[in-house]
Amino acid sequence: MQASTPPPPPAAPSGTAVPFDSTAQLMTEISIQLGDRLSRVRLHGLPPRPRAARPPGVPCPAGPPDASRPVRPPVVSHPTLVAVAHGSRDPAALRTVTALLDRIRELRPGLAVRLGHIELNAPLLPDTLAELDGRAVAVPLLLARGLHADHDIPAALADAPHLATRLARPLGPHPLLAEALHARLEEAGARRPSAVVLAAAGSRAPASAADTARTARLLSDRLGGVPVLPAYASAPADGGPPGTPLSVPAALRALAARGHRRPALASCFTAPGRFAAQCAAAAPGPAAAPLGDHPALARLVLHRYDQALAARGGCVQDSPGAATVTV
């Protein structure tokens, strides 16, 4: 005597789940569905399901929705990188900074890179910001902290409430900056200097001297412990009270007193200008060119940009007029 097969569960309105009356009914439904699936198995897996008929008036999609079509990721709009240069009356300065930005674009294709100056050159930073919308990261092409980085640039960003902005920290100190300084010294013929003067612009901000001193130590490490003395183009040439930062002539005299008659001069400037030319003219030995479009400096600009984006959750605030974050 054969056991009777329990009837399938009663049909239910669309979207309504009906419970099975018994375990036997549940097992019967499982067997039916499993048998249906197994009957369609082939050597290389399940055949593709037939497409459902497209209702009249529905446009045809761009292509078949199968695995043969590559799935393109959604387009992500990265914040504009606004490189903030100081500016100079020297015509070579703008050409040099433009070359640096071109190298940055080569390293990061697709990233929008714009230029804004603090003073003396067009475009000025407020004009550049006024032409943008959405999100932007300002990267100062300054090599240490100071009034421009701590006050002038944040003020310009605050005056652009239509943008969601972030402010990266200045380029120095950083090992990539020391790498670029070292390379420029070698290009000037100072492959094994006995001592180096690190010439920088200088600032009244105490943090500026601290940053430049740190860069001097990083450069000394790259040179194998060679003495590197930081000096400032804006410092008084004849010195001052104890604690006054050294001018370039004062640093040269200090090294000469230690027996270094022809120290090399490392130019801690992004681009040519009055300060860079003034410092180079004072050097009795080889004087390096400004950093310009050195590849290490371009990588450092992108590193500061990425750092700014990664700060506090890793994304730029989406609301216009968001508070500027300095990292």
C-alpha positions as CSV (number, residue, x, y, z in Angstrom):
1,M,0.0,0.0,0.0
2,Q,1.5,3.3,-1.1
3,A,1.6,6.3,1.1
4,S,-0.4,9.1,-0.2
5,T,1.4,12.3,-1.1
6,P,0.1,15.3,0.8
7,P,-1.4,18.0,-1.3
8,P,0.5,21.2,-1.9
9,P,-0.3,24.2,0.3
10,P,-3.2,26.3,-0.8
11,A,-2.5,29.2,-3.2
12,A,-2.2,32.6,-1.6
13,P,-2.8,36.1,-2.9
14,S,0.3,37.7,-4.3
15,G,2.8,38.8,-1.6
16,T,1.0,36.8,1.2
17,A,2.9,33.9,2.9
18,V,0.7,30.9,3.8
19,P,2.1,28.5,6.4
20,F,2.3,24.8,5.6
21,D,-0.2,22.5,7.4
22,S,2.4,19.8,8.1
23,T,6.1,18.9,7.8
24,A,5.1,16.6,5.0
25,Q,3.8,19.5,3.0
26,L,7.0,21.4,3.6
27,M,9.1,18.5,2.4
28,T,7.0,18.0,-0.7
29,E,7.4,21.7,-1.7
30,I,11.2,21.4,-1.1
31,S,11.4,18.3,-3.3
32,I,9.4,19.9,-6.1
33,Q,11.6,23.1,-6.2
34,L,14.8,21.1,-5.9
35,G,13.8,18.7,-8.7
36,D,12.9,21.7,-10.9
37,R,16.3,23.2,-10.4
38,L,18.3,19.9,-10.8
39,S,16.5,19.2,-14.1
40,R,18.1,22.4,-15.5
41,V,21.7,21.6,-14.4
42,R,24.2,21.2,-17.4
43,L,27.8,20.4,-17.5
44,H,28.9,24.0,-17.1
45,G,26.3,25.1,-14.7
46,L,22.8,26.5,-15.0
47,P,21.7,27.8,-18.4
48,P,20.8,31.5,-18.5
49,R,17.3,32.3,-17.5
50,P,15.0,33.4,-20.4
51,R,14.4,37.1,-20.5
52,A,11.0,38.3,-19.6
53,A,9.1,40.1,-22.3
54,R,9.6,43.8,-22.2
55,P,6.3,45.7,-21.8
56,P,5.3,47.9,-24.8
57,G,6.8,51.4,-24.6
58,V,9.7,50.5,-22.3
59,P,13.0,51.5,-24.0
60,C,15.7,48.9,-24.6
61,P,18.7,49.1,-22.2
62,A,22.2,49.9,-23.4
63,G,23.2,46.2,-23.5
64,P,22.5,42.8,-22.1
65,P,22.5,42.6,-18.2
66,D,24.9,39.7,-18.1
67,A,28.4,39.1,-16.8
68,S,29.9,39.7,-20.3
69,R,29.4,43.4,-19.9
70,P,32.0,45.1,-17.6
71,V,30.4,46.9,-14.6
72,R,31.7,50.4,-14.5
73,P,32.2,52.0,-11.1
74,P,30.3,55.2,-10.4
75,V,32.2,58.3,-11.2
76,V,33.6,59.9,-8.1
77,S,34.3,63.7,-8.1
78,H,37.4,64.4,-6.2
79,P,37.8,67.8,-4.5
80,T,39.8,70.3,-6.5
81,L,43.4,70.7,-5.3
82,V,44.1,74.4,-4.9
83,A,47.8,75.0,-4.8
84,V,48.5,78.2,-2.9
85,A,51.7,79.9,-3.9
86,H,53.2,83.1,-2.3
87,G,53.7,85.1,-5.5
88,S,56.7,87.0,-6.7
89,R,57.6,89.9,-9.0
90,D,60.2,87.6,-10.6
91,P,58.6,86.3,-13.9
92,A,60.4,83.0,-13.4
93,A,58.3,82.3,-10.3
94,L,55.0,81.9,-12.1
95,R,56.6,79.7,-14.8
96,T,58.2,77.5,-12.1
97,V,55.0,77.0,-10.1
98,T,53.1,76.3,-13.3
99,A,55.6,73.6,-14.2
100,L,55.1,72.1,-10.7
101,L,51.4,71.9,-11.1
102,D,51.8,70.2,-14.5
103,R,53.9,67.6,-12.8
104,I,51.2,67.1,-10.2
105,R,48.6,66.6,-12.9
106,E,50.9,64.0,-14.5
107,L,51.1,62.1,-11.2
108,R,47.4,62.2,-10.6
109,P,45.5,62.2,-13.9
110,G,41.9,63.4,-13.6
111,L,42.5,65.5,-10.5
112,A,41.5,69.1,-11.0
113,V,44.5,71.3,-10.0
114,R,44.2,75.1,-9.7
115,L,46.6,77.8,-8.7
116,G,46.0,80.7,-6.4
117,H,48.5,83.3,-5.1
118,I,48.6,85.0,-1.7
119,E,49.9,88.2,-3.3
120,L,51.8,89.8,-6.2
121,N,50.7,87.4,-9.0
122,A,47.4,86.5,-10.6
123,P,45.3,84.6,-10.1
124,L,45.0,85.6,-6.5
125,L,43.6,83.0,-4.1
126,P,40.2,84.6,-3.6
127,D,39.7,84.9,-7.4
128,T,40.5,81.2,-7.8
129,L,38.1,80.2,-5.1
130,A,35.3,82.3,-6.5
131,E,35.5,80.3,-9.8
132,L,35.1,77.0,-8.1
133,D,32.1,75.1,-6.7
134,G,31.6,71.9,-4.7
135,R,34.7,70.9,-2.7
136,A,38.3,72.0,-2.6
137,V,41.5,71.3,-0.7
138,A,44.0,74.2,-0.3
139,V,47.6,73.0,-0.2
140,P,50.0,75.8,0.7
141,L,53.2,75.7,-1.4
142,L,54.9,77.0,1.7
143,L,57.7,75.1,3.4
144,A,56.9,76.0,7.0
145,R,54.2,77.3,9.1
146,G,53.8,81.1,9.5
147,L,51.4,83.9,9.2
148,H,50.4,83.1,5.6
149,A,49.6,79.5,6.4
150,D,48.0,80.1,9.8
151,H,46.0,83.3,9.1
152,D,45.9,84.5,5.5
153,I,44.9,81.3,3.7
154,P,42.3,80.3,6.3
155,A,40.8,83.8,6.0
156,A,40.5,83.4,2.2
157,L,38.8,80.1,2.6
158,A,36.4,81.5,5.2
159,D,35.4,84.2,2.6
160,A,34.3,81.4,0.2
161,P,31.3,80.0,1.9
162,H,30.0,78.5,-1.3
163,L,32.7,75.9,-1.0
164,A,33.3,73.0,1.3
165,T,37.0,73.4,2.0
166,R,39.9,71.8,3.8
167,L,43.3,73.3,4.4
168,A,46.4,71.0,4.3
169,R,49.4,71.8,6.3
170,P,52.5,73.4,4.6
171,L,54.9,71.2,2.8
172,G,57.6,71.2,5.4
173,P,59.0,69.6,7.4
174,H,58.9,66.2,5.6
175,P,61.4,63.7,4.3
176,L,60.2,64.3,0.8
177,L,61.2,68.0,1.2
178,A,64.6,66.9,2.4
179,E,64.9,64.6,-0.6
180,A,64.2,67.5,-3.0
181,L,66.7,69.8,-1.2
182,H,69.4,67.1,-1.4
183,A,68.8,66.6,-5.1
184,R,69.1,70.3,-5.8
185,L,72.4,70.4,-3.9
186,E,73.8,67.6,-6.0
187,E,72.7,69.3,-9.2
188,A,74.6,72.4,-8.0
189,G,77.8,70.3,-7.6
190,A,77.6,69.9,-3.8
191,R,77.7,66.1,-3.7
192,R,79.8,65.9,-0.5
193,P,79.6,69.3,1.2
194,S,81.4,69.8,4.5
195,A,78.6,72.0,5.8
196,V,75.3,73.5,4.4
197,V,73.3,76.6,5.1
198,L,69.6,76.0,4.7
199,A,68.3,79.3,3.4
200,A,64.6,80.0,4.1
201,A,62.3,83.0,4.0
202,G,61.6,83.1,7.7
203,S,58.7,84.4,9.7
204,R,57.8,86.1,12.9
205,A,55.8,83.0,13.9
206,P,57.9,80.8,16.3
207,A,56.5,77.7,14.6
208,S,58.2,78.7,11.3
209,A,61.7,78.5,12.9
210,A,60.8,75.2,14.5
211,D,59.7,73.7,11.2
212,T,62.8,75.0,9.3
213,A,65.1,73.6,12.1
214,R,63.4,70.2,11.7
215,T,63.9,70.3,7.9
216,A,67.6,71.1,8.6
217,R,67.9,68.0,10.7
218,L,66.2,65.9,8.0
219,L,68.6,67.2,5.4
220,S,71.6,66.6,7.7
221,D,70.4,63.0,8.1
222,R,70.3,62.5,4.3
223,L,73.8,63.9,4.0
224,G,75.2,61.5,6.5
225,G,75.4,63.9,9.5
226,V,76.8,66.9,7.7
227,P,76.2,70.1,9.7
228,V,73.1,72.0,8.3
229,L,72.5,75.4,9.8
230,P,69.1,77.1,9.2
231,A,69.1,80.7,8.2
232,Y,66.5,83.3,7.1
233,A,66.4,85.8,4.4
234,S,64.1,88.0,6.5
235,A,66.4,88.0,9.6
236,P,68.5,91.1,10.4
237,A,71.8,90.8,8.5
238,D,73.8,92.1,11.5
239,G,72.1,89.7,13.9
240,G,70.2,90.8,17.0
241,P,69.7,89.9,20.6
242,P,70.2,86.3,21.8
243,G,67.5,84.0,20.3
244,T,67.2,86.1,17.0
245,P,67.2,83.7,14.0
246,L,70.3,83.8,12.0
247,S,70.5,85.6,8.7
248,V,72.3,83.9,5.8
249,P,75.4,86.0,6.2
250,A,75.4,85.4,9.9
251,A,75.1,81.6,9.4
252,L,78.0,81.7,6.9
253,R,80.1,83.5,9.4
254,A,79.2,81.0,12.1
255,L,80.2,78.0,9.8
256,A,83.4,79.8,8.8
257,A,84.4,80.1,12.4
258,R,84.1,76.3,12.6
259,G,86.5,75.9,9.7
260,H,83.9,75.6,6.9
261,R,85.0,78.2,4.5
262,R,82.9,77.2,1.5
263,P,79.7,75.7,2.7
264,A,77.0,74.9,0.2
265,L,73.7,76.7,0.3
266,A,70.4,74.8,0.1
267,S,67.6,76.9,-1.3
268,C,64.4,76.2,0.8
269,F,62.2,78.1,-1.6
270,T,59.5,76.7,-3.9
271,A,60.2,79.1,-6.7
272,P,62.7,81.9,-7.7
273,G,62.2,85.3,-6.2
274,R,64.0,88.2,-4.4
275,F,64.8,86.2,-1.3
276,A,66.1,83.2,-3.2
277,A,68.3,85.3,-5.4
278,Q,69.6,87.3,-2.4
279,C,70.5,84.2,-0.5
280,A,72.3,82.6,-3.5
281,A,74.3,85.7,-4.1
282,A,75.7,85.5,-0.5
283,A,77.0,82.0,-0.8
284,P,80.8,81.5,-1.1
285,G,80.3,78.0,-2.4
286,P,77.8,76.1,-4.5
287,A,74.2,77.4,-4.3
288,A,71.3,75.2,-5.1
289,A,68.4,76.3,-7.2
290,P,64.9,76.6,-5.7
291,L,62.9,73.4,-5.5
292,G,60.6,74.1,-8.4
293,D,59.0,71.1,-10.1
294,H,61.2,68.5,-8.5
295,P,59.3,65.2,-8.5
296,A,59.7,64.7,-4.8
297,L,58.0,68.1,-4.2
298,A,55.1,67.2,-6.5
299,R,54.6,63.9,-4.6
300,L,54.7,65.9,-1.3
301,V,51.9,68.2,-2.6
302,L,49.7,65.2,-3.3
303,H,50.6,63.7,0.0
304,R,49.4,66.8,1.9
305,Y,46.2,66.8,-0.3
306,D,45.6,63.1,0.7
307,Q,46.3,63.8,4.3
308,A,43.7,66.6,4.4
309,L,41.1,64.3,2.9
310,A,41.9,61.5,5.3
311,A,41.5,63.7,8.4
312,R,38.5,63.3,10.7
313,G,36.8,60.5,8.9
314,G,38.6,60.7,5.6
315,C,36.1,62.8,3.6
316,V,35.5,66.4,2.9
317,Q,32.5,67.8,4.6
318,D,29.7,68.0,2.1
319,S,27.8,71.0,3.3
320,P,28.8,74.3,1.7
321,G,30.5,76.7,4.0
322,A,31.8,73.8,6.1
323,A,34.5,74.7,8.7
324,T,38.0,74.5,7.4
325,V,40.1,71.7,8.8
326,T,43.9,72.1,9.0
327,V,46.0,68.9,9.1
